[in-house]
Amino acid sequence: MVTVKSTPLELLLALGQSSRIVGSAMLDGPVPQGLAPAEWEPNVLADQLPSREVLLAAEPDFVFAGWESNLGQDGLGTRTELLGLGINTYVAPPACVFGSENSDPLEFDDVFDMISEVGAMFDASNEAESIISDQRSRLKAIPKNDGALSALWFSSGEDVPFVGGGTGTPSMIMRAAGLTNVAESEAQSWFSMPWESFVASDPDVIVLVDAPWNSAEKKRALLEGHPAASSMRAVKDERFIVVDFATTEAGVRNIDAVESIANAAASQ
């Protein structure tokens, strides 16, 4: 298998499939300690999407993509094209589809369904059910913040902030952590929010996504130096919650993000 994005790689590792993975691309950070066998390292084919030639040189039977856009004319090739080359494909069902509306908010049950489905595909149903059972228990044990704190999820962007809407993984994580998403009414996973609306939302806390290419520190400095955003209560009172990017797309580490955010919120 070749994986594209961190979430497919991490799911397969959690299911004990490391020996099947011949290459990975577009990783969002290092593989978490303890998720892979000792001394196992991913064979990184490319920092972004690999070329078709690089993909074929890895001789995969299967490509597991984290985003729909990874498989297309501008990506590795369409699913039909890859099938013609003997390569089956799978796209994570909760994959991000930017710019399109979705009336059905993502729930943890959707993530668990994906884990179960992938487990069944690779004869790892027992491992999948163990992961799901453990995560359900962890969800029940998370401190209840009861929505008392409002929050805005700041993913990226300088000219225009890119934030978490009401239907994707960010909103799912915030709900599970007991926060009220100020952008809950937006029927998108992520969307561009004008600075005027960003500032006017004035949440109790701001969730900063920490990515290797766009750190939480950089986002915080941007807000603190912005002529309007610097007046927001959360910015003035330094009420920020930091979460790793690789935990913010649908996968086995969403529970880590919920626990981290819930614990940070409890101390606000």
C-alpha positions as CSV (number, residue, x, y, z in Angstrom):
1,M,0.0,0.0,0.0
2,V,0.9,3.6,-0.5
3,T,-0.7,6.2,1.9
4,V,-1.3,9.8,1.1
5,K,-1.6,12.1,4.2
6,S,-0.9,11.2,7.8
7,T,-4.3,10.0,8.8
8,P,-4.4,6.9,6.5
9,L,-0.8,6.0,7.5
10,E,-1.7,6.3,11.2
11,L,-4.9,4.3,10.9
12,L,-3.0,1.4,9.1
13,L,-0.3,1.4,11.7
14,A,-2.9,1.3,14.5
15,L,-4.4,-1.7,12.7
16,G,-1.0,-3.5,12.7
17,Q,-0.5,-3.1,8.9
18,S,3.1,-1.7,8.9
19,S,4.5,-4.5,6.8
20,R,2.1,-3.8,4.0
21,I,3.0,-0.1,3.6
22,V,5.6,0.4,0.8
23,G,5.5,4.2,0.7
24,S,3.8,7.3,2.1
25,A,3.4,10.9,1.0
26,M,2.2,14.3,2.2
27,L,2.9,13.5,5.8
28,D,1.7,16.2,8.2
29,G,4.3,15.5,10.9
30,P,6.3,12.7,12.4
31,V,4.7,9.3,13.2
32,P,3.7,9.4,16.9
33,Q,5.9,7.3,19.2
34,G,4.3,4.0,20.0
35,L,2.0,3.9,16.9
36,A,4.5,2.0,14.7
37,P,6.8,-1.0,15.6
38,A,10.1,-0.2,17.1
39,E,12.6,1.3,14.6
40,W,10.0,1.3,11.9
41,E,10.2,4.4,9.6
42,P,7.9,5.5,6.8
43,N,9.3,5.3,3.2
44,V,8.6,8.9,2.3
45,L,8.0,9.1,-1.5
46,A,7.4,12.8,-1.5
47,D,6.7,15.7,0.8
48,Q,3.7,16.5,-1.4
49,L,2.0,14.3,-4.0
50,P,4.5,12.0,-5.7
51,S,4.7,11.9,-9.5
52,R,3.0,9.0,-11.2
53,E,6.4,7.6,-12.0
54,V,7.4,7.6,-8.3
55,L,4.1,6.0,-7.3
56,L,4.5,3.2,-9.8
57,A,8.1,2.6,-8.9
58,A,6.9,1.7,-5.3
59,E,4.8,-1.1,-7.0
60,P,1.7,-0.7,-4.8
61,D,-1.4,-2.8,-5.1
62,F,-3.4,-0.2,-3.2
63,V,-3.5,3.6,-2.5
64,F,-5.2,4.9,0.6
65,A,-5.8,8.6,0.3
66,G,-6.8,11.1,3.0
67,W,-8.4,13.6,0.6
68,E,-10.6,13.2,-2.5
69,S,-8.3,15.6,-4.3
70,N,-5.3,13.3,-4.0
71,L,-6.9,11.1,-6.6
72,G,-7.7,13.0,-9.8
73,Q,-6.2,14.4,-13.0
74,D,-4.2,16.9,-10.9
75,G,-3.2,14.2,-8.4
76,L,-2.0,10.7,-8.7
77,G,-4.5,9.9,-11.4
78,T,-8.2,9.1,-11.2
79,R,-9.4,6.0,-9.5
80,T,-10.4,4.5,-12.8
81,E,-6.9,5.2,-14.2
82,L,-5.2,3.6,-11.3
83,L,-7.5,0.6,-11.4
84,G,-6.4,0.2,-15.0
85,L,-2.9,-0.1,-13.7
86,G,-3.9,-2.8,-11.2
87,I,-4.0,-0.4,-8.2
88,N,-7.1,-0.3,-6.1
89,T,-7.9,2.8,-4.2
90,Y,-9.7,4.0,-1.0
91,V,-10.5,7.5,0.1
92,A,-11.3,8.2,3.7
93,P,-15.1,8.6,3.8
94,P,-14.9,11.7,6.0
95,A,-12.3,13.2,3.6
96,C,-12.3,17.0,3.4
97,V,-14.2,18.5,0.5
98,F,-13.3,22.2,0.6
99,G,-15.8,24.8,-0.5
100,S,-18.9,22.5,-0.6
101,E,-21.8,22.5,1.8
102,N,-22.8,19.5,3.9
103,S,-25.8,19.4,6.1
104,D,-24.7,16.4,8.1
105,P,-22.1,17.2,10.7
106,L,-19.3,14.6,11.1
107,E,-19.7,12.5,14.2
108,F,-17.3,10.1,16.0
109,D,-19.5,7.2,14.8
110,D,-18.6,8.2,11.2
111,V,-14.9,7.9,12.2
112,F,-15.5,4.6,13.9
113,D,-17.3,3.3,10.8
114,M,-14.2,4.1,8.8
115,I,-11.9,2.4,11.2
116,S,-14.2,-0.7,11.2
117,E,-14.4,-0.7,7.4
118,V,-10.7,-0.4,6.9
119,G,-10.1,-3.1,9.5
120,A,-12.4,-5.5,7.6
121,M,-10.6,-4.7,4.3
122,F,-7.3,-5.9,5.7
123,D,-8.4,-8.8,8.0
124,A,-7.9,-6.6,11.1
125,S,-11.5,-6.4,12.4
126,N,-10.4,-7.4,15.9
127,E,-7.8,-4.7,16.0
128,A,-10.4,-2.2,14.7
129,E,-13.0,-3.1,17.3
130,S,-10.3,-2.8,20.0
131,I,-9.5,0.7,18.9
132,I,-13.1,1.7,18.7
133,S,-13.9,0.3,22.2
134,D,-10.9,2.1,23.7
135,Q,-11.8,5.4,22.1
136,R,-15.5,5.2,23.2
137,S,-14.2,4.7,26.8
138,R,-11.9,7.6,26.5
139,L,-14.7,9.8,25.1
140,K,-16.8,9.0,28.1
141,A,-14.0,9.9,30.5
142,I,-13.4,13.3,29.0
143,P,-14.1,16.3,31.4
144,K,-17.5,17.8,30.7
145,N,-17.2,21.5,29.8
146,D,-20.9,21.7,29.0
147,G,-20.5,24.2,26.2
148,A,-19.9,27.0,28.6
149,L,-16.9,28.2,26.6
150,S,-17.2,29.5,23.1
151,A,-14.4,28.7,20.7
152,L,-13.1,29.6,17.2
153,W,-10.9,27.2,15.3
154,F,-8.1,29.0,13.5
155,S,-6.4,26.7,11.0
156,S,-4.4,29.0,8.8
157,G,-4.5,32.2,6.7
158,E,-3.1,35.7,6.9
159,D,-5.0,37.7,4.3
160,V,-8.2,35.8,5.2
161,P,-8.4,33.4,8.1
162,F,-9.3,29.7,7.3
163,V,-11.4,28.4,10.2
164,G,-13.3,25.3,11.3
165,G,-17.0,25.3,10.3
166,G,-19.9,23.4,11.7
167,T,-19.8,20.0,9.8
168,G,-16.2,18.8,9.8
169,T,-13.6,17.3,12.1
170,P,-12.8,20.6,13.9
171,S,-16.5,21.0,15.0
172,M,-16.7,17.3,16.0
173,I,-13.6,17.7,18.2
174,M,-14.9,20.9,19.8
175,R,-18.3,19.4,20.5
176,A,-16.7,16.3,22.1
177,A,-14.5,18.6,24.2
178,G,-17.5,20.5,25.4
179,L,-16.9,23.7,23.6
180,T,-19.4,25.8,21.6
181,N,-18.1,26.5,18.1
182,V,-18.9,30.1,17.1
183,A,-19.0,29.0,13.5
184,E,-21.3,26.0,14.1
185,S,-24.0,27.4,11.7
186,E,-21.6,27.2,8.7
187,A,-22.4,24.1,6.8
188,Q,-18.8,23.4,5.8
189,S,-15.9,21.6,7.3
190,W,-13.5,24.5,6.9
191,F,-14.1,27.9,5.3
192,S,-12.6,31.3,4.8
193,M,-13.9,33.8,7.3
194,P,-13.3,37.5,6.7
195,W,-11.3,39.3,9.4
196,E,-14.4,41.4,10.3
197,S,-16.4,38.3,11.1
198,F,-13.5,36.7,12.8
199,V,-13.1,39.6,15.2
200,A,-16.8,40.0,15.7
201,S,-17.2,36.4,16.8
202,D,-15.1,37.3,19.9
203,P,-15.0,33.7,21.4
204,D,-13.9,32.8,24.9
205,V,-10.9,30.8,23.5
206,I,-9.2,30.4,20.1
207,V,-8.0,27.0,19.0
208,L,-4.6,27.3,17.2
209,V,-3.7,24.5,14.8
210,D,0.1,23.8,15.1
211,A,1.5,22.6,11.8
212,P,5.2,22.1,10.8
213,W,4.6,24.6,7.9
214,N,2.5,27.1,9.9
215,S,3.0,27.0,13.6
216,A,0.6,27.9,16.4
217,E,3.2,30.5,17.5
218,K,3.1,32.2,14.1
219,K,-0.7,32.3,14.3
220,R,-0.7,33.7,17.8
221,A,1.8,36.4,16.8
222,L,-0.4,37.3,13.8
223,L,-3.4,37.8,16.0
224,E,-1.5,39.7,18.6
225,G,-0.1,42.0,15.9
226,H,-3.3,42.4,14.0
227,P,-4.9,45.9,14.5
228,A,-8.4,44.5,14.9
229,A,-7.9,40.9,16.2
230,S,-5.6,42.1,19.0
231,S,-8.8,43.6,20.6
232,M,-10.5,40.2,20.9
233,R,-11.0,39.0,24.5
234,A,-9.2,35.7,23.8
235,V,-6.2,37.5,22.4
236,K,-6.0,40.1,25.1
237,D,-6.4,37.5,27.8
238,E,-4.1,35.0,26.1
239,R,-6.7,32.3,26.0
240,F,-5.3,30.0,23.3
241,I,-5.5,26.3,23.0
242,V,-3.0,24.6,20.8
243,V,-3.7,21.3,18.9
244,D,-1.4,19.3,16.5
245,F,-2.5,19.5,12.8
246,A,-2.2,15.7,12.3
247,T,-4.9,15.1,14.9
248,T,-7.4,17.5,13.3
249,E,-8.3,15.4,10.2
250,A,-10.6,12.4,10.6
251,G,-8.6,9.5,11.9
252,V,-7.4,7.5,14.9
253,R,-5.9,10.5,16.7
254,N,-9.0,12.7,16.9
255,I,-9.5,11.4,20.4
256,D,-6.1,12.8,21.3
257,A,-7.2,16.3,20.1
258,V,-10.4,16.0,22.1
259,E,-8.6,15.1,25.3
260,S,-6.0,17.8,24.8
261,I,-8.5,20.5,24.1
262,A,-10.9,19.4,26.9
263,N,-8.1,19.4,29.5
264,A,-6.9,22.8,28.3
265,A,-10.4,24.3,28.4
266,A,-11.0,23.0,31.9
267,S,-8.1,25.2,33.1
268,Q,-9.3,28.3,31.3
